[in-house]
Amino acid sequence: MGQIRVHEFTTMDGVIDEPRWSFDFGFDPKMGPALGKAMSGCDAILLGRVTYEMFAPAWSGRTAADDPGAPFMNDTTKYVVSSTLADASWRNSEIVGPYDAGAIRNLKDRVDGGIYVSGSRTLVRALLGDDLVDELHLFSYPITRAGGPALFGPETGSRTWALADSQAYDNGVLYLNYTLA
């Protein structure tokens, strides 16, 4: 059975909108292994439509020489949750239809390894609300937005998480890896 691993860039106050605010902090090369950990052992990628439409043009032309994550992003089967996307032309992509917790449970049953989710705010909040997330891989940036779409809300429910790993980087970012307690 697959485990859903969510990776998000978040502000200290939990905002997870399009992370342009993260650019000012740069990418500490020590963050790469933590990203790799989130992807390691994943046999599928699960994305919402908006993130898929941002990722497809950004990743589809990249090679391993451009970015070590490119083979994973391009070669791994991508499942797209959407009721409006008509064409999933990025290699190895499949539209699963509108969000349905039962369909996601079936996907978890079919996938042996991890299922990587990045971005996909609306999808992630639904997954959290239906208790389908197994791991959180959060990169918390030292900035507050004082508003904006947050990772957690009333519809995501209340759960207890256990800290599995954490790291602090020179750019002020904290990596927080949680599993369900």
Secondary structure per residue as TSV (DSSP state, phi and psi in degrees):
chain	resnum	aa	ss	phi	psi
A	1	M	-	360.0	133.7
A	2	G	-	-74.0	153.6
A	3	Q	E	-116.5	132.9
A	4	I	E	-85.5	122.4
A	5	R	E	-113.9	114.1
A	6	V	E	-96.7	129.8
A	7	H	E	-115.3	125.7
A	8	E	E	-138.7	145.4
A	9	F	E	-92.5	126.7
A	10	T	E	-134.4	154.0
A	11	T	E	-83.6	170.6
A	12	M	T	-60.3	-29.7
A	13	D	T	-95.7	16.8
A	14	G	-	86.9	8.1
A	15	V	B	-74.8	134.5
A	16	I	-	-129.1	30.7
A	17	D	S	-68.9	-176.3
A	18	E	-	-51.4	118.2
A	19	P	-	-82.4	49.5
A	20	R	G	-61.9	-27.1
A	21	W	G	-63.3	-18.6
A	22	S	G	-76.9	-18.7
A	23	F	G	-59.8	-34.9
A	24	D	G	-63.5	-18.8
A	25	F	G	-97.0	-9.0
A	26	G	-	67.5	178.8
A	27	F	-	-113.8	109.1
A	28	D	-	-71.1	125.2
A	29	P	T	-56.2	-23.1
A	30	K	T	-69.6	-12.6
A	31	M	H	-75.0	-23.4
A	32	G	H	-55.4	-48.7
A	33	P	H	-60.9	-33.9
A	34	A	H	-67.8	-39.8
A	35	L	H	-63.0	-42.8
A	36	G	H	-60.0	-36.9
A	37	K	H	-62.3	-41.0
A	38	A	H	-63.8	-34.9
A	39	M	H	-86.8	-23.5
A	40	S	T	-58.4	129.7
A	41	G	T	77.1	6.2
A	42	C	E	-84.9	133.1
A	43	D	E	-107.9	1.8
A	44	A	E	-155.2	157.3
A	45	I	E	-122.4	134.3
A	46	L	E	-118.0	124.8
A	47	L	E	-135.2	149.6
A	48	G	E	-81.3	167.4
A	49	R	H	-60.4	-47.1
A	50	V	H	-61.7	-46.2
A	51	T	H	-66.2	-40.6
A	52	Y	H	-57.2	-46.1
A	53	E	H	-67.5	-23.4
A	54	M	H	-83.2	-41.1
A	55	F	H	-72.4	-39.9
A	56	A	H	-53.9	-54.1
A	57	P	H	-70.8	-28.6
A	58	A	H	-74.1	-35.9
A	59	W	H	-100.7	-30.2
A	60	S	T	-61.1	-26.6
A	61	G	T	-95.9	-2.7
A	62	R	-	-83.3	150.7
A	63	T	-	-119.9	173.3
A	64	A	T	-59.8	-30.9
A	65	A	T	-66.8	-31.4
A	66	D	T	-77.6	-41.3
A	67	D	-	-158.2	128.7
A	68	P	T	-64.0	-16.8
A	69	G	T	-84.8	-9.4
A	70	A	H	-59.7	-45.4
A	71	P	H	-59.1	-41.8
A	72	F	H	-61.1	-49.6
A	73	M	H	-64.8	-34.7
A	74	N	H	-89.1	-36.0
A	75	D	H	-89.9	-22.2
A	76	T	S	-77.4	144.4
A	77	T	E	-65.7	129.7
A	78	K	E	-109.6	127.0
A	79	Y	E	-107.2	125.6
A	80	V	E	-111.7	121.9
A	81	V	E	-90.0	113.2
A	82	S	-	-164.7	141.5
A	83	S	S	-99.9	-3.6
A	84	T	S	-121.7	-18.3
A	85	L	-	-70.1	124.7
A	86	A	-	-93.6	-28.1
A	87	D	-	-140.3	122.1
A	88	A	-	-106.1	83.9
A	89	S	-	-86.6	-13.0
A	90	W	S	-65.4	131.3
A	91	R	T	-45.0	138.7
A	92	N	T	62.9	36.6
A	93	S	E	-113.5	144.5
A	94	E	E	-140.0	130.8
A	95	I	E	-84.4	126.3
A	96	V	E	-97.0	-7.1
A	97	G	E	98.1	-169.9
A	98	P	S	-65.6	161.7
A	99	Y	-	-59.7	130.6
A	100	D	-	-148.5	115.6
A	101	A	H	-56.7	-37.5
A	102	G	H	-63.8	-39.8
A	103	A	H	-65.4	-37.1
A	104	I	H	-69.5	-39.4
A	105	R	H	-60.6	-41.0
A	106	N	H	-63.0	-39.8
A	107	L	H	-62.3	-44.7
A	108	K	H	-59.7	-36.8
A	109	D	H	-67.7	-33.6
A	110	R	H	-81.6	-27.5
A	111	V	-	-93.5	127.6
A	112	D	S	-77.0	-39.2
A	113	G	S	-96.6	-158.2
A	114	G	E	-73.6	159.6
A	115	I	E	-121.4	111.1
A	116	Y	E	-86.8	131.8
A	117	V	E	-125.7	130.0
A	118	S	E	-129.0	141.0
A	119	G	S	62.2	-129.8
A	120	S	-	53.9	50.4
A	121	R	H	-49.4	-50.9
A	122	T	H	-64.5	-42.8
A	123	L	H	-62.6	-47.0
A	124	V	H	-61.8	-42.0
A	125	R	H	-63.6	-38.2
A	126	A	H	-66.7	-42.5
A	127	L	H	-60.8	-43.3
A	128	L	H	-62.1	-43.3
A	129	G	H	-62.7	-31.1
A	130	D	T	-96.6	12.2
A	131	D	T	57.5	43.7
A	132	L	-	-106.4	-4.0
A	133	V	-	-90.6	129.6
A	134	D	-	-99.9	-31.9
A	135	E	E	-141.4	145.4
A	136	L	E	-116.7	130.4
A	137	H	E	-118.8	96.9
A	138	L	E	-108.1	134.7
A	139	F	E	-109.5	104.3
A	140	S	E	-93.1	117.6
A	141	Y	E	-92.6	145.4
A	142	P	S	-78.3	63.8
A	143	I	-	-149.7	147.2
A	144	T	-	-115.4	147.6
A	145	R	-	-108.4	-17.8
A	146	A	S	54.6	39.2
A	147	G	S	142.7	157.3
A	148	G	S	122.6	170.4
A	149	P	-	-66.4	125.1
A	150	A	B	-103.2	159.4
A	151	L	S	-63.6	-44.7
A	152	F	-	-111.8	147.3
A	153	G	-	-156.8	-177.5
A	154	P	G	-55.9	-34.2
A	155	E	G	-77.4	-11.8
A	156	T	G	-85.3	-10.4
A	157	G	-	78.3	174.6
A	158	S	-	-110.9	127.5
A	159	R	-	-140.0	159.0
A	160	T	-	-105.6	131.3
A	161	W	E	-115.7	150.7
A	162	A	E	-111.3	133.8
A	163	L	E	-73.7	117.2
A	164	A	E	-96.1	-28.3
A	165	D	E	-164.0	152.9
A	166	S	E	-155.2	151.1
A	167	Q	E	-150.0	147.2
A	168	A	E	-112.2	137.9
A	169	Y	-	-111.2	160.7
A	170	D	T	-62.9	-22.7
A	171	N	T	-84.8	5.2
A	172	G	S	92.0	-5.2
A	173	V	-	-78.6	141.8
A	174	L	E	-110.4	134.4
A	175	Y	E	-98.3	126.4
A	176	L	E	-127.2	115.7
A	177	N	E	-109.5	116.3
A	178	Y	E	-116.2	146.8
A	179	T	E	-122.9	160.2
A	180	L	E	-62.9	135.3
A	181	A	-	-80.9	360.0
